[in-house]
């Protein structure tokens, strides 16, 4: 099935899998990437912005980058440096940035771009949703101006990866996520239920040892921290899957669900809750990915980035 072209904006908190998501968005023939917005999340805003610029420089790509929010809406900042390394890229030796962030803020850019192309843009958000919540606060009509929103976030029928019940992007700013949910975007939530099934295996990582193309080398360099320092056997492709779903929505089965997000401080902060016993009118209805065509996505990921395709093992 042919993939329809999209005009997209990608919002990142650039750590390891964000770097791969950027590479995928830059190199996908069907994606016209209008800009990248940065937010604090995996590491602080200074790092996420510089990492984004360095990844673009390594790829030889020039995409405008807009610096966003440096902290959550209503609670102290948290990070995932233990997963991504202190600099967010696991110490990958990427060249210095060759461009500077744009002058306007990320929330303002989101608004301006949507106003200029109403009903035409796909927003892809793979970090905490602080920038988008701020943009909606400034422009309440934004959900009607955006064609589609794809969010990497949530843990619906599986445990969280930040707390027992919450996925990191939502746990980092639950209030922002709740505001985005309530805003009424045409959204698909791509959570741990499906992202943990899409992985770069150690065999695939080893096959990149002599990679020559910039995107393949980038995957090898940023995955090194996970495989060599942390000793994982499989690197979960959370953020690249969100880009893949933006490119091809049929990669996931995402029925409409009644959803809520826990915003209170405490052990359940950031929990994404689905109510399937009934369809309560006071819950927000949105699409949530339940299953993923794993092999088809991994093949798309490999083809887009020019990676050798080593079949991943069956689950």
Secondary structure as UniProt FT lines:
FT   STRAND          6..12
FT   HELIX           16..27
FT   TURN            29..30
FT   STRAND          31..38
FT   HELIX           45..59
FT   STRAND          65..67
FT   HELIX           81..84
FT   TURN            86..87
FT   TURN            90..91
FT   HELIX           106..116
FT   TURN            117..120
FT   STRAND          121..125
FT   HELIX           130..138
FT   TURN            140..141
FT   HELIX           142..145
FT   STRAND          148..152
FT   HELIX           168..172
FT   HELIX           174..183
FT   STRAND          187..190
FT   HELIX           192..195
FT   TURN            196..197
FT   STRAND          199..201
FT   HELIX           202..206
FT   TURN            207..210
FT   HELIX           214..224
FT   HELIX           225..229
FT   STRAND          234..236
FT   HELIX           238..247
FT   HELIX           249..251
FT   STRAND          252..253
FT   STRAND          256..261
FT   TURN            267..270
FT   STRAND          272..274
FT   TURN            281..282
FT   STRAND          284..288
FT   STRAND          291..292
FT   HELIX           294..305
//
